[in-house]
Amino acid sequence: MKNYILLFVICLSHTLLGQQTPADEQEQSILITNAVIHKGDGTLLEQGAVGFEKGIINYVGPTSEAPNYQRTIDGNGKHLYPGFIATNSTLGLSEIDAVRATVDFDEIGDFLPHIRTAIAYDAESKIVESMRPNGVLIAQITPRGGLISGSSSVMQLDAWNWEDAVIKADEGIHLNWPSPYTRGRSWIGEDPALKVSTNYISRTEKIKTFFENAKVYDSNQDPVHLPYQAMKGLFQGSKTLYLHAKDEKQIVDGVRYLEKIGIAKIVLVGGNEALEQLQFLKEKNIPVIVSRPHRLPDNEDHHPKAAFQLAAELVKAGLIVSIDVSGRMERMYTRNLPFYAGSFAAYGIEKETALKLITSNPAKILGIDNQVGTLEVGKQATLFLCEGDALDMRTNSIHHAFIKGREISLETHQTELWKRYSNKYQKTK
């Protein structure tokens, strides 16, 4: 009997420590007035209003011309933004890095296009809920590892389960093109200098063999070959191929082969040396999900600020650019997405253009721009009201946030701790 009681207490405590209850469906029509409207397409509307009903925006314009709504929120002195969209994220696929049972972003094997992040996504992740106070309301959930990691899906970040969270399932396959270079392991006495990889040709040949077999695969074959079956959408044009490549040679070799094999929708992820092949990417019209700026240079001779300046050069070339959130502590640091855009803005991008890197541009790349990404009539009311500049960590302070018209909670474990210790030190004073 005592064991049953203990089990009940453990289950109850887990429930209490879980994510907040997701918001209910929108019942009242809502109008946000007198705010600075950042549409997400590079334009501003001063003293504007946005109205929405049943989760869909049905008014964007001057406050003075807005019709009557059941509920009005005064946004005077505040800024209204579309919900920010994180690309190439592993949110919801790992909770505690040191606890293997909570890590679910990588599987065993090199070719795993049939592995689906959608069904692995944990909607109750406490890391996921910590994104919302910074305006990150949507994310592309992406696998890691192998040569072909698997299939990504786009999720909204306030849901009961993965089925409720899905905006677009299995929208792309992720290919990690091998690096043509390698470094010795200095900690065991090897030369750390950059040198040509002896495995590059053999690994690229493995990729080519897999793609060629997948292209000629018969979908009516019995039994079904799940990896080849998952690849069919790439050749039919219904899925996007995300090419993860940083070096110049990786980029050129990868794009040329994928075009040769007949894949039309290609997006470059990383692209640290994209400037060396800027004209090539422009001619091929390849969107770039560029590495986040808060990182060290890749090589000894790179300028310390090169990572901060990269996005500006790609934007000036006319490419569609978004921001890759992967890297060190990537799940926790995804909440810094708006500040990555703000850092790019400080190094050569106009502020409203920088905003596009995390709103309309990722929506276009992910194929969801008919639903989200900008504040326009007919699109989902996924947006938030901010006290200051949402791209500036000093003034980003969100008051209201909505996902498809549902007003979501901005409370997290972190905000609870902040309030707790703020009260403690206020009393100490």
N, C-alpha and C positions, 0 to 999 in steps of 0.2 A: 504493500500500500504506500509506503514511504517513497518507493521508487517512482510510482505513478505521480505522486504529489510533486516530487522533484522535477520530473519531466514536464509537468504542467507549468511549474514556475519558470523553467528555462524557456519554454515556448512563449509564455506570456511576456517575459522580459525581452525576448527577441522581437516580438511584435511591437512592444512599446518603443524599442530602440530603432525601429524601421523608419522608412521614409514617411513624410506626412501623407495623409489621405489626399489623393488627386482631386482636383477641383471638379465641381459639378458642371453640367452643361449650362451655357448662357441662357438665362430666362428673361432678363430685362434688356431692352435695347440701351446702349451706352453711347454717350457723346463725350469726347475729351476736347475741351475748348481752350483757346488762348495760348496754345503751346507753340514752340518753334518745331515745325514738322520737318524731320529729316526723312525724306521719302525713300532713301536707299538707292536711288538711281542717279545721284549726283546733284539733286536739286533740293532747295529749301523753300519752306512756306512759313513766313513770319505770321504770328498771331492767327494760326490756322486751327482747324478742328478736324477730327476724324470720328466718324460714327460707325457703329457696327451692330448687327443684329443677327442672332442665331449663328454666331461665329464668323460672319462674313462682313467685310467692310462695305458699307453702302453710301458713305459720304466722305469726301476729302475736299476741303476748300476753306474759304474764310469763315471765321466764327460768326460773323454778322449775317451770313446767308444760310447758316445751318438750320435744318428743320428741328422739330421738337423730338426729344428722346425721353424714355422713361427715367433714365438716370444720367446725371451730368457730373463730370469730374473736371474741376477747374485746374487747368495746366498752366496758369499764369506764371511766367518766369521759369518754366520747366521745358524740357526737350522730349519729343516723342520720336521713337525709333522703331524700325522693324526688328523683330527678334533676330539676334545674331546666329550665324550658322557656322559650326565648326566642321572642318573637313579632315579626313584621314585621322580619326580619333578612335581610341579604344575604350571610351567611356562605357561603363556597364559590363565590361568583359574582365575586369580585375578589380578587386576591392583592396586587398592587402598584399603587396608584392612578396612579402616574406612568408605568406601562407599559401602554399601551392594549391590547395583546394579551392581558393578563391580566384585563381588565375585561369582564364579560359580564352585567351586571344591567339593561341598558337597550338597547332596539332603536329603529330609526327608525320613526316613525309615531305617530299619536294613539290608534288603537283596535287593541289587540293582545291580546285575551283568549285567543288560541290560543297565545301564547308561554308555554312551560312551563319553570319554573325547575328542575324535577326533572332533566331531561336535561342542563341546563347546570351542575348542581352538581358541584364538584370535591371528591371525598371525601378527596383527599390534600393539601388546603390546609393549610399550616403555621399559618394563623390559626385554622382549625377545631380543630386539636389543642390550641391554647392555651386553649380554653374549658374543657376537662375538669378541670384542676386547681382551678377555682373551682366545680365542680359543675354547670356548664351542659352537659347531656348530650343535649338535644333542641332543635331549632330549626325554626321555620316559615321556609322560604326563600322570599323575596318579591322580585318584580321591581320596577323603578323606571321612571319616565319616562312621558310621554304622558298622555292622559286615562284610558285603560284600560291599565294596565301589563302585565297578563298573569295567569297562573295560578300560585298558590303551592302548595308541597307541604311536608309535615312530615317531617323527617329525624332519625335518630339519628346521633350524632357519632363513631362508630367503625366504619368500613366500608371495604371494598375499592373500591367504586364506588357510583354513585347507585342502582343497583338494590338493592344490599344495604342502603343507607342509608334507603330509603323506609319510613316508617310509614304515611303517608296521602298519596297522590298527587293533585294537582290538586283540592285541597279548597276553593279559593276564588278569586274574581276580584277584582282590586284597581282601584277607581275613584278617581281624584284629582279631586274636585270643584273647579272653578275658584274662585279667590279673588275676592270681590266688591270688593276694595280693592287699591290699588297704591301704591308709593312712587316718587318720582322718583330718578334716579341722581345722587346728590350729587357723585360724582367727575367728572361732565361738566357740572356747574353747574345741574342740575335741582333743583326743590324737593323735599326728602326727606320732606315731610309726607305723612301718610296721606290718600289721596283715593279716590273711587269709580272703579272700573275701567270703562273704556269698552268692554272686550271681554267683560264678564261675561255679558251676555245672549246674545251670539252663540255663545260657547263652551258655555253650558248648553244652548242649542238644538241644537247638534251632538250633545251627549250624548243628549238626548231622542230625536232622530231615529234614532240608532244603536240605542238600546234598543228603540224601537218596531218597527224593522225586524227586529231579532233575535227579538223575541217572536213575530212572525208567520212566521218563517222555516220552511220545510218541510224537515225533515231528510232527506227522500228526494230532494231536489233534486239534479240532476246538471248540471254539476259541483258538488261540495261547496264551500260558502262557509265556510272554516275559522273566521273570527272569529265569525260568527253561530252556527255549530255549537257552538263552545266555550261560548256563552252559555246554551245550552238548560238546563243544570243549575240555573241561577239561578231560572228560572221553574218548574222541576219540583221545587225544594226540596232537591236533592241537593248543591248548592254554596252557599257563603256569599258574600255581597257585602261586601267590606271597603271602607267609605267613608272615605277619607282626607280629613279636614276639620278645621280648627282654629278658624276664626271662627264666631261664633254664627249668622250668616246662612247660611254654608256648611252647617252641621249641619242646620238646619231645612229649608232648601230641598232638600238632598240626601235626607234621610230621607223627607220628604213625597212627593217624586217617586218614589222607589224603591218605596214602599208603593203609590202610585197605579198604577204599572206592573205590580204583582203580585209583587214580590220579598219573600219572607217572612223570610229569614234575613239580617239586616243587623248588622254590627259596625262601630262607630265607631272609627277609628284617629286618634290625636292628641288631638282634643277639648280644646284649650287653653282654650276659652271654654265648656266644657260646663256650668259652674256657672250661666251665664246662662240655660240651658235645661234645668235639672236635672229639673223636673217633667215636661217634655216627654219627655225620655229615659226617665224612670221609667214614664210611661204607655205608652210604646212598647216598654218592656222591651228596650232596646238595650244590649248589652254594650259596654264601652269599653276599648280598648287605649290607655292614657293615656301621653302623652309622658313621657319619662324626666325625673327631677327635676333632674339636673345640667345645667342650661341657664340662659341669661339670660331675663329677662322679655320678653314679646312686644312690649309697648308701654311708653312712658315713664311712664305713670301706674300701672303694675301694681306690686304689692308685690314686693320682691325675693325673698320666700319663697313666693310664690303657687304656683310650680311644685312645691314640696315639700309643700304643703298640699292640692293638688288631689285626690289619690287618696283621702285621708281623707274628704273631703266626698262623693265619689262612692260610696264604700263605705257610709257612713252612710245614704245614700239607698237602699241595697239593690240597687245595680247590680253586675253581675259585672264585675270590673276586672282587667286585666292590664297589663303594662308594654311600651311601644313602645321598642325599642332604637335606632331610626333617629336620624340626626343626624350631627354632626361625628365623624369617625373611627369610624363606627358598627360596622364589622366588628371592629376591634381592641377597642373599648370594650364590646362585647357581653359580654366576660368579667366586666364590672362589674355584670352583671344582679343578682346577689344583694345588692350594695351599694346599688343603686337601691332595692330593696325595703327594705333597712335604713334608708335615708334617709327613705322614706315612713313607716316605723315610728317614726322620731324626731319626726314631725310629725303625730301624732294617730291612728295605727293601732296596735292591739295586735300584738305581735311575731308570734304565730302566724297572725293574720289577714293580716299583711303577707306572710308566707310563702306564703299561698294565691295571691297575685298572680303567683307564678312557678311554681306547682305545679298545684293542682286547678283554678284559674280558667282559665288558658290551655288546659288539657286539655279543659275544657268548651267553650270558645270554638272550639277546633279540631276538636271532635268525636272526640277520642281518649281521653276520660275513662273508657272501659271497658277501656283498656289500661294507661294510665300516669297520673301526677299525684298519686296517693296511695299509701300503703303499706297495701294491703288484700289479703286472700287472693283469689287468682284473677287478680290483675293482674301485669304484667311486673315482674321484679326489676330495675328501673332505679333505682338508688339509690346513695348514697355514705355513708361513715363519716368524720366530721369531728372534729378535735381540739377545736375550740371552736365558737362561734356562727358559722354559715355566712353570716349576713347582716352580719357585722362584719369588715371587711378586716384588722383587727389580729389576729383569732384564727382566721380561716378557714384551716384547714390540713388538707387531705384526705389520709387514709391509704389508703383502699380505695374504688374506684368500680366499679360493675357496670352494664352495659347488657344487659338481658334475660338476666341471670345470668352474662354473660361478664365476667370481671375485666379491666378495660381498663388500659392504661398511662397513668400520670400524668406521664410524662416528655415534655418539649417542648424545642424549641430554646432557649426562655427559661430553663427550669430548668437546662439544661446550662450556659448562660452564667453563671447565678447561682452554681452550684457551682464553676465554673472560677474566677471572680473572688473568691468567698468563700475558696477555698483560697489564692489569691494573697495576699490581705490578712491571712489568718491567719498565713502564713509571715512576712509583713513585720513583724507584731507580735513 
